C-alpha cells in the first residue's frame, strides 16, 4: 500500500480561498473537537438508553429518541473527517497510509444527512407539536397519535436521504494505479470522472 505525505506536492491540502481563516479555525478548534465529540457521544448514548428503558409511550418521546439517534449517527460519521482535521493541525508531517481525502470526504455527506434529519426533527416536528399543544390542548392527543408520529419520523428519514441522494451517490472507493510508483492504491472516485479512470 502506498504512503501519502501531506507535504508531498501531489497530495497537498490547500483550502482556498480562506486559507488563513481555515488555519486559525483548525488551530483553535482542534483541541476542543475531541472533547465535544466524546461528550456528544456519551450524552446521546445515555439519552437513547434512558428513553428505551423508560419506554417509548408518547409522540414527544418518539421524536426525542429519534433526535438522539440521528445526533449519535452524525457524531459517529463525522468523526473520521474531524480526525483528519486534527491530524493535519497537530501532525502536519504525518505519513498517511491512504489518501487523507478518503476519510475526509467519504463520510462527510452521510453525516450531514443525519444532521439534516436532526434539524428537521427539531425545527419542524417539535416546534409543531409544542404549538399544537398550546393551540389545541383538548384535541392534541387525538391529532398527534403515536402511530402518526412514527410515520412522520419515517417520512422525515426518507425526505432527508432523498434530498442528499444526488451527492451521496457521487463518491465511492475505487482502485487506481499511480504512474509515478507503478503501485495500485485505493482512492476516492467521483462518478463525474471519466469511466475509464473510475473502476
C-alpha positions as CSV (number, residue, x, y, z in Angstrom):
1,X,0.0,0.0,0.0
2,X,1.3,3.4,-0.9
3,X,2.1,6.0,1.8
4,X,0.8,9.6,1.3
5,X,2.6,12.5,2.9
6,X,0.8,15.8,3.4
7,X,3.9,17.7,2.4
8,X,4.0,15.9,-1.0
9,X,3.1,18.2,-3.8
10,X,0.7,15.7,-5.3
11,X,-1.4,15.4,-2.1
12,X,-1.0,18.8,-0.6
13,X,-4.2,20.1,1.1
14,X,-4.7,23.8,0.4
15,X,-8.2,25.0,1.3
16,X,-8.8,28.1,-0.8
17,X,-9.8,31.0,-0.8
18,X,-9.9,31.3,3.0
19,X,-6.5,29.7,4.0
20,X,-5.8,32.0,6.9
21,X,-9.2,31.6,8.4
22,X,-9.1,27.9,7.9
23,X,-5.7,27.5,9.7
24,X,-6.9,29.7,12.6
25,X,-10.1,27.7,12.9
26,X,-8.2,24.4,12.9
27,X,-5.6,25.5,15.4
28,X,-8.2,26.9,17.8
29,X,-11.0,24.3,17.4
30,X,-8.9,21.1,17.0
31,X,-8.2,20.7,20.8
32,X,-11.9,21.2,21.5
33,X,-13.3,18.8,19.0
34,X,-12.3,15.6,20.7
35,X,-13.9,16.6,24.0
36,X,-17.0,17.9,22.2
37,X,-17.5,14.8,20.2
38,X,-16.9,12.5,23.2
39,X,-19.3,14.5,25.3
40,X,-21.9,14.3,22.4
41,X,-21.4,10.5,22.0
42,X,-21.8,9.8,25.8
43,X,-24.8,12.1,26.2
44,X,-26.7,10.8,23.2
45,X,-26.0,7.1,24.1
46,X,-27.3,8.0,27.6
47,X,-30.4,9.6,26.1
48,X,-31.1,6.6,23.9
49,X,-30.7,4.1,26.8
50,X,-32.9,6.3,29.1
51,X,-35.7,6.6,26.5
52,X,-35.6,2.9,25.7
53,X,-35.6,1.9,29.4
54,X,-38.4,4.3,30.3
55,X,-40.4,3.2,27.3
56,X,-41.5,5.0,24.2
57,X,-45.1,5.8,25.1
58,X,-45.9,9.1,23.6
59,X,-45.2,11.2,20.5
60,X,-42.7,13.6,22.2
61,X,-40.6,10.6,23.4
62,X,-40.6,9.2,19.8
63,X,-39.3,12.5,18.5
64,X,-36.7,12.9,21.2
65,X,-35.5,9.3,20.8
66,X,-35.2,9.9,17.0
67,X,-33.3,13.1,17.6
68,X,-30.8,11.3,19.9
69,X,-30.3,8.5,17.4
70,X,-29.8,10.9,14.5
71,X,-27.3,13.1,16.5
72,X,-25.5,9.9,17.5
73,X,-25.2,8.8,13.9
74,X,-24.0,12.3,12.9
75,X,-21.2,12.2,15.5
76,X,-20.1,8.7,14.6
77,X,-20.0,9.6,10.8
78,X,-18.3,13.0,11.2
79,X,-15.5,11.6,13.5
80,X,-13.3,10.4,10.6
81,X,-13.5,13.9,9.0
82,X,-12.7,15.6,12.3
83,X,-9.8,13.2,12.9
84,X,-8.2,14.2,9.6
85,X,-8.5,17.9,10.5
86,X,-6.9,17.2,13.9
87,X,-4.0,15.2,12.4
88,X,-3.4,17.9,9.8
89,X,-3.4,20.6,12.5
90,X,-1.3,18.7,15.1
91,X,1.0,16.5,13.0
92,X,1.4,18.1,9.6
93,X,4.2,15.7,8.6
94,X,2.1,12.6,9.3
95,X,2.5,10.0,6.6
96,X,-0.9,8.8,5.5
97,X,-1.4,5.1,4.8
98,X,-4.3,6.1,2.4
99,X,-5.0,9.4,0.7
100,X,-6.4,11.6,3.5
101,X,-9.2,12.7,1.2
102,X,-10.9,9.3,1.7
103,X,-11.7,9.7,5.5
104,X,-12.0,13.4,5.0
105,X,-14.8,13.3,2.4
106,X,-16.3,9.7,2.3
107,X,-18.4,10.1,5.5
108,X,-19.0,13.8,5.3
109,X,-22.2,13.9,3.4
110,X,-23.8,10.8,5.1
111,X,-23.0,12.6,8.4
112,X,-24.8,15.8,7.2
113,X,-27.7,13.7,6.1
114,X,-28.2,12.7,9.7
115,X,-27.6,16.4,10.7
116,X,-30.4,17.4,8.3
117,X,-32.6,14.8,9.9
118,X,-31.9,16.3,13.4
119,X,-32.6,19.8,12.1
120,X,-35.9,18.7,10.6
121,X,-37.0,16.9,13.8
122,X,-36.0,19.8,16.0
123,X,-37.3,22.7,13.9
124,X,-40.4,21.2,12.3
125,X,-41.7,18.4,14.5
126,X,-41.0,19.5,18.0
127,X,-41.9,23.1,17.2
128,X,-45.2,22.0,15.5
129,X,-46.1,19.7,18.5
130,X,-45.4,22.5,21.0
131,X,-47.5,25.0,19.1
132,X,-50.3,22.5,18.7
133,X,-50.2,21.6,22.4
134,X,-50.9,25.3,23.2
135,X,-53.3,26.0,20.4
136,X,-55.5,22.9,20.7
137,X,-54.9,21.2,24.1
138,X,-58.1,19.2,24.0
139,X,-57.6,17.8,20.5
140,X,-53.8,17.4,20.9
141,X,-53.8,13.7,21.8
142,X,-56.2,12.7,19.0
143,X,-54.3,14.6,16.3
144,X,-50.7,13.7,17.2
145,X,-51.1,10.0,17.9
146,X,-48.2,7.6,18.4
147,X,-48.6,5.9,15.0
148,X,-48.8,9.2,13.2
149,X,-45.7,10.4,14.9
150,X,-43.8,7.2,13.9
151,X,-45.0,7.6,10.3
152,X,-43.9,11.3,10.3
153,X,-40.4,10.4,11.6
154,X,-40.1,7.7,8.8
155,X,-41.2,10.3,6.3
156,X,-38.6,12.7,7.5
157,X,-35.9,10.0,7.3
158,X,-36.9,9.3,3.7
159,X,-37.0,13.0,2.9
160,X,-33.6,13.7,4.4
161,X,-32.0,10.8,2.4
162,X,-33.8,11.8,-0.8
163,X,-32.6,15.4,-0.6
164,X,-29.0,14.3,-0.2
165,X,-29.2,11.3,-2.6
166,X,-27.5,13.0,-5.6
167,X,-24.4,13.9,-3.6
168,X,-24.4,10.6,-1.6
169,X,-24.1,8.6,-4.9
170,X,-21.2,10.7,-6.3
171,X,-18.3,9.4,-4.2
172,X,-17.2,5.7,-4.0
173,X,-13.9,3.9,-3.4
174,X,-12.0,2.6,-6.3
175,X,-8.6,1.3,-7.3
176,X,-6.1,3.3,-9.3
177,X,-2.5,2.8,-10.4
178,X,-0.1,5.6,-9.6
179,X,2.0,6.0,-12.7
180,X,4.9,7.5,-10.7
181,X,5.3,4.5,-8.4
182,X,3.5,1.8,-10.5
183,X,1.6,0.8,-7.4
184,X,-2.1,0.2,-7.1
185,X,-3.9,2.1,-4.3
186,X,-7.4,2.9,-3.1
187,X,-8.7,6.4,-3.9
188,X,-11.9,8.3,-3.7
189,X,-13.6,8.1,-7.1
190,X,-16.2,10.5,-8.3
191,X,-18.8,9.3,-10.7
192,X,-18.3,12.5,-12.7
193,X,-14.9,11.4,-13.7
194,X,-14.1,9.5,-16.9
195,X,-15.5,5.9,-16.7
196,X,-12.0,4.6,-17.6
197,X,-10.5,6.2,-14.5
198,X,-13.2,5.2,-12.1
199,X,-13.2,1.4,-11.8
